[in-house]
Amino acid sequence: MIGTTKASYAGSYSIVGCRESGGSLVQRLLGRHRGAGPGRVVHVIRDGRDAAVAAWSKGAPVPEFAEYAASFADHWSNFIEHVREAAQGHGGRYLELRYEALVGDPVGEIIRLLDFLRIVTMPHTVRECMERVNFAACTVGDWRHRFDAEAAFRFDASAGYLLQELGYAEPTSKGLRRAA
């Protein structure tokens, strides 16, 4: 739970990880939360290639990165599809927030998030949110340094369609860092 200190926007919000299937997670969250009314879901979506690199760097049990990238792509795309499917028909109670947009325009995206959560957007509220996140530590595009041709092919074979659907139009194989 997140608790805030200012009474003007005090409240609690559930923060849930990805340990359960996307569909069941969203169905559970969009139900009534302790009788307080309909839940809201904020789905932060990160480029699956960057997410794969970040997860791999934490010590993946698979010895080859290309194999890991393919497996990760399957899980990443399935999770997103299940979340989106479960959120259909819930309109204004589901928000997709792209990680890259949050890093690129943190003030604008925080305002959008607060509006969605029906939290009064005051300058001090946005400032406090900005102070709680170390945006300098957030990385975008690291996959270009880690993916080789095989990892790119295998990731695209599993999730290339979803990368394009989400607006990550650059196919993985085109974005690879070229040797000079």
C-alpha positions as YAML, in Angstrom:
chain: A
units: angstrom
residues:
- id: 1
  name: MET
  ca: [0.00, 0.00, 0.00]
- id: 2
  name: ILE
  ca: [1.11, 3.52, -0.66]
- id: 3
  name: GLY
  ca: [0.29, 6.01, 2.03]
- id: 4
  name: THR
  ca: [0.73, 9.72, 1.53]
- id: 5
  name: THR
  ca: [1.27, 12.36, 4.17]
- id: 6
  name: LYS
  ca: [-0.84, 15.20, 2.80]
- id: 7
  name: ALA
  ca: [-4.52, 15.07, 3.73]
- id: 8
  name: SER
  ca: [-5.51, 16.71, 0.43]
- id: 9
  name: TYR
  ca: [-4.63, 13.56, -1.48]
- id: 10
  name: ALA
  ca: [-4.35, 10.96, 1.23]
- id: 11
  name: GLY
  ca: [-5.49, 7.51, 0.30]
- id: 12
  name: SER
  ca: [-4.21, 4.06, -0.31]
- id: 13
  name: TYR
  ca: [-3.56, 2.27, -3.55]
- id: 14
  name: SER
  ca: [-2.64, -1.33, -4.11]
- id: 15
  name: ILE
  ca: [0.70, -1.94, -5.75]
- id: 16
  name: VAL
  ca: [0.86, -5.40, -7.25]
- id: 17
  name: GLY
  ca: [3.69, -7.20, -8.95]
- id: 18
  name: CYS
  ca: [3.51, -9.59, -11.87]
- id: 19
  name: ARG
  ca: [3.49, -12.84, -9.90]
- id: 20
  name: GLU
  ca: [0.03, -13.84, -11.07]
- id: 21
  name: SER
  ca: [-1.51, -14.01, -14.52]
- id: 22
  name: GLY
  ca: [-2.40, -10.66, -16.01]
- id: 23
  name: GLY
  ca: [-6.04, -11.57, -16.57]
- id: 24
  name: SER
  ca: [-6.75, -12.76, -13.04]
- id: 25
  name: LEU
  ca: [-4.83, -9.82, -11.60]
- id: 26
  name: VAL
  ca: [-6.89, -7.25, -13.49]
- id: 27
  name: GLN
  ca: [-10.17, -9.04, -12.79]
- id: 28
  name: ARG
  ca: [-9.34, -9.03, -9.09]
- id: 29
  name: LEU
  ca: [-8.27, -5.38, -9.05]
- id: 30
  name: LEU
  ca: [-11.21, -4.08, -11.06]
- id: 31
  name: GLY
  ca: [-13.63, -5.64, -8.60]
- id: 32
  name: ARG
  ca: [-14.73, -3.71, -5.57]
- id: 33
  name: HIS
  ca: [-11.90, -3.01, -3.14]
- id: 34
  name: ARG
  ca: [-13.19, -3.42, 0.42]
- id: 35
  name: GLY
  ca: [-16.51, -1.91, -0.57]
- id: 36
  name: ALA
  ca: [-14.87, 1.44, -1.40]
- id: 37
  name: GLY
  ca: [-16.01, 1.42, -5.03]
- id: 38
  name: PRO
  ca: [-14.55, 0.21, -8.29]
- id: 39
  name: GLY
  ca: [-10.82, -0.36, -8.47]
- id: 40
  name: ARG
  ca: [-8.50, 1.25, -10.96]
- id: 41
  name: VAL
  ca: [-5.58, -0.38, -12.72]
- id: 42
  name: VAL
  ca: [-2.48, 1.41, -13.93]
- id: 43
  name: HIS
  ca: [-0.52, -0.85, -16.23]
- id: 44
  name: VAL
  ca: [3.03, 0.40, -16.69]
- id: 45
  name: ILE
  ca: [4.35, -1.14, -19.89]
- id: 46
  name: ARG
  ca: [8.05, -1.15, -20.63]
- id: 47
  name: ASP
  ca: [9.66, -2.07, -23.93]
- id: 48
  name: GLY
  ca: [9.91, -5.85, -23.55]
- id: 49
  name: ARG
  ca: [13.46, -5.86, -24.90]
- id: 50
  name: ASP
  ca: [14.65, -3.47, -22.18]
- id: 51
  name: ALA
  ca: [12.68, -5.43, -19.60]
- id: 52
  name: ALA
  ca: [14.39, -8.64, -20.77]
- id: 53
  name: VAL
  ca: [17.84, -7.06, -20.43]
- id: 54
  name: ALA
  ca: [17.04, -5.72, -16.95]
- id: 55
  name: ALA
  ca: [15.72, -9.10, -15.79]
- id: 56
  name: TRP
  ca: [18.67, -10.94, -17.33]
- id: 57
  name: SER
  ca: [21.12, -8.67, -15.49]
- id: 58
  name: LYS
  ca: [19.58, -9.78, -12.19]
- id: 59
  name: GLY
  ca: [20.74, -13.34, -12.80]
- id: 60
  name: ALA
  ca: [18.62, -15.41, -15.15]
- id: 61
  name: PRO
  ca: [18.76, -19.21, -14.77]
- id: 62
  name: VAL
  ca: [19.14, -19.68, -18.56]
- id: 63
  name: PRO
  ca: [22.76, -19.67, -19.78]
- id: 64
  name: GLU
  ca: [22.17, -18.19, -23.25]
- id: 65
  name: PHE
  ca: [20.72, -14.69, -23.61]
- id: 66
  name: ALA
  ca: [18.98, -15.47, -26.93]
- id: 67
  name: GLU
  ca: [17.11, -18.36, -25.29]
- id: 68
  name: TYR
  ca: [16.19, -16.13, -22.35]
- id: 69
  name: ALA
  ca: [15.04, -13.31, -24.67]
- id: 70
  name: ALA
  ca: [12.71, -15.70, -26.53]
- id: 71
  name: SER
  ca: [11.22, -17.06, -23.32]
- id: 72
  name: PHE
  ca: [10.89, -13.57, -21.84]
- id: 73
  name: ALA
  ca: [9.16, -12.33, -25.01]
- id: 74
  name: ASP
  ca: [6.54, -15.09, -24.69]
- id: 75
  name: HIS
  ca: [5.81, -14.25, -21.05]
- id: 76
  name: TRP
  ca: [5.90, -10.48, -21.62]
- id: 77
  name: SER
  ca: [3.48, -10.57, -24.55]
- id: 78
  name: ASN
  ca: [1.13, -13.07, -22.87]
- id: 79
  name: PHE
  ca: [0.97, -10.97, -19.71]
- id: 80
  name: ILE
  ca: [0.17, -7.77, -21.61]
- id: 81
  name: GLU
  ca: [-2.45, -9.50, -23.76]
- id: 82
  name: HIS
  ca: [-4.14, -11.05, -20.72]
- id: 83
  name: VAL
  ca: [-4.20, -7.72, -18.89]
- id: 84
  name: ARG
  ca: [-5.65, -5.93, -21.90]
- id: 85
  name: GLU
  ca: [-8.27, -8.64, -22.44]
- id: 86
  name: ALA
  ca: [-9.36, -8.55, -18.80]
- id: 87
  name: ALA
  ca: [-9.53, -4.74, -18.86]
- id: 88
  name: GLN
  ca: [-11.85, -4.63, -21.87]
- id: 89
  name: GLY
  ca: [-15.15, -3.05, -20.96]
- id: 90
  name: HIS
  ca: [-13.70, -1.27, -17.94]
- id: 91
  name: GLY
  ca: [-12.89, 1.88, -19.92]
- id: 92
  name: GLY
  ca: [-12.04, 4.66, -17.53]
- id: 93
  name: ARG
  ca: [-10.79, 2.29, -14.84]
- id: 94
  name: TYR
  ca: [-7.75, 1.06, -16.81]
- id: 95
  name: LEU
  ca: [-4.77, 3.17, -17.83]
- id: 96
  name: GLU
  ca: [-1.74, 2.11, -19.81]
- id: 97
  name: LEU
  ca: [1.32, 4.13, -18.95]
- id: 98
  name: ARG
  ca: [4.45, 3.60, -21.00]
- id: 99
  name: TYR
  ca: [7.65, 3.46, -18.99]
- id: 100
  name: GLU
  ca: [9.49, 5.35, -21.73]
- id: 101
  name: ALA
  ca: [6.92, 8.17, -21.68]
- id: 102
  name: LEU
  ca: [7.26, 8.39, -17.90]
- id: 103
  name: VAL
  ca: [11.04, 8.68, -18.19]
- id: 104
  name: GLY
  ca: [10.84, 11.11, -21.13]
- id: 105
  name: ASP
  ca: [8.15, 13.41, -19.70]
- id: 106
  name: PRO
  ca: [7.85, 12.62, -16.00]
- id: 107
  name: VAL
  ca: [5.86, 15.76, -15.11]
- id: 108
  name: GLY
  ca: [3.30, 15.25, -17.87]
- id: 109
  name: GLU
  ca: [2.89, 11.55, -17.17]
- id: 110
  name: ILE
  ca: [2.62, 12.05, -13.40]
- id: 111
  name: ILE
  ca: [-0.12, 14.63, -14.00]
- id: 112
  name: ARG
  ca: [-1.90, 12.16, -16.29]
- id: 113
  name: LEU
  ca: [-1.55, 9.43, -13.65]
- id: 114
  name: LEU
  ca: [-2.81, 11.64, -10.82]
- id: 115
  name: ASP
  ca: [-5.77, 12.74, -12.92]
- id: 116
  name: PHE
  ca: [-6.63, 9.10, -13.64]
- id: 117
  name: LEU
  ca: [-6.43, 8.28, -9.93]
- id: 118
  name: ARG
  ca: [-8.65, 11.29, -9.22]
- id: 119
  name: ILE
  ca: [-6.01, 12.92, -7.08]
- id: 120
  name: VAL
  ca: [-6.11, 16.70, -7.16]
- id: 121
  name: THR
  ca: [-3.08, 17.77, -9.17]
- id: 122
  name: MET
  ca: [-1.31, 20.51, -7.27]
- id: 123
  name: PRO
  ca: [2.26, 21.66, -7.99]
- id: 124
  name: HIS
  ca: [3.46, 20.34, -4.62]
- id: 125
  name: THR
  ca: [1.82, 16.96, -5.33]
- id: 126
  name: VAL
  ca: [3.67, 16.58, -8.63]
- id: 127
  name: ARG
  ca: [6.91, 17.80, -7.04]
- id: 128
  name: GLU
  ca: [6.61, 15.23, -4.24]
- id: 129
  name: CYS
  ca: [6.01, 12.45, -6.77]
- id: 130
  name: MET
  ca: [9.07, 13.57, -8.74]
- id: 131
  name: GLU
  ca: [11.18, 13.51, -5.57]
- id: 132
  name: ARG
  ca: [10.19, 9.90, -4.83]
- id: 133
  name: VAL
  ca: [11.51, 8.49, -8.13]
- id: 134
  name: ASN
  ca: [15.11, 8.55, -9.26]
- id: 135
  name: PHE
  ca: [14.48, 9.17, -12.95]
- id: 136
  name: ALA
  ca: [18.24, 9.42, -13.56]
- id: 137
  name: ALA
  ca: [18.50, 5.69, -12.81]
- id: 138
  name: CYS
  ca: [15.80, 4.78, -15.34]
- id: 139
  name: THR
  ca: [17.18, 3.44, -18.60]
- id: 140
  name: VAL
  ca: [15.63, 3.28, -22.04]
- id: 141
  name: GLY
  ca: [17.12, 1.52, -25.06]
- id: 142
  name: ASP
  ca: [19.71, -0.67, -23.34]
- id: 143
  name: TRP
  ca: [18.52, -3.62, -25.41]
- id: 144
  name: ARG
  ca: [20.48, -2.18, -28.37]
- id: 145
  name: HIS
  ca: [23.71, -2.95, -26.52]
- id: 146
  name: ARG
  ca: [22.81, -6.45, -25.33]
- id: 147
  name: PHE
  ca: [20.81, -8.07, -28.13]
- id: 148
  name: ASP
  ca: [22.68, -9.90, -30.86]
- id: 149
  name: ALA
  ca: [21.10, -11.01, -34.16]
- id: 150
  name: GLU
  ca: [19.84, -14.32, -32.73]
- id: 151
  name: ALA
  ca: [18.27, -12.71, -29.64]
- id: 152
  name: ALA
  ca: [16.68, -10.06, -31.88]
- id: 153
  name: PHE
  ca: [15.23, -12.65, -34.24]
- id: 154
  name: ARG
  ca: [13.88, -14.81, -31.43]
- id: 155
  name: PHE
  ca: [12.35, -11.89, -29.53]
- id: 156
  name: ASP
  ca: [10.70, -10.53, -32.68]
- id: 157
  name: ALA
  ca: [9.39, -13.98, -33.62]
- id: 158
  name: SER
  ca: [7.53, -14.14, -30.30]
- id: 159
  name: ALA
  ca: [6.58, -10.53, -29.61]
- id: 160
  name: GLY
  ca: [7.49, -8.33, -32.56]
- id: 161
  name: TYR
  ca: [3.80, -7.81, -33.39]
- id: 162
  name: LEU
  ca: [3.14, -6.49, -29.89]
- id: 163
  name: LEU
  ca: [6.17, -4.19, -29.96]
- id: 164
  name: GLN
  ca: [4.69, -2.60, -33.09]
- id: 165
  name: GLU
  ca: [1.18, -2.47, -31.65]
- id: 166
  name: LEU
  ca: [2.50, -0.65, -28.58]
- id: 167
  name: GLY
  ca: [4.36, 1.88, -30.71]
- id: 168
  name: TYR
  ca: [7.84, 0.40, -30.52]
- id: 169
  name: ALA
  ca: [7.89, 0.46, -34.30]
- id: 170
  name: GLU
  ca: [11.59, -0.22, -34.71]
- id: 171
  name: PRO
  ca: [12.07, -3.95, -35.31]
- id: 172
  name: THR
  ca: [14.68, -5.34, -32.99]
- id: 173
  name: SER
  ca: [17.02, -6.41, -35.79]
- id: 174
  name: LYS
  ca: [17.06, -2.85, -37.22]
- id: 175
  name: GLY
  ca: [17.98, -1.27, -33.89]
- id: 176
  name: LEU
  ca: [21.02, -3.39, -33.14]
- id: 177
  name: ARG
  ca: [24.21, -1.51, -32.58]
- id: 178
  name: ARG
  ca: [26.38, -1.96, -35.65]
- id: 179
  name: ALA
  ca: [30.08, -2.66, -35.36]
- id: 180
  name: ALA
  ca: [32.15, 0.20, -36.77]
...
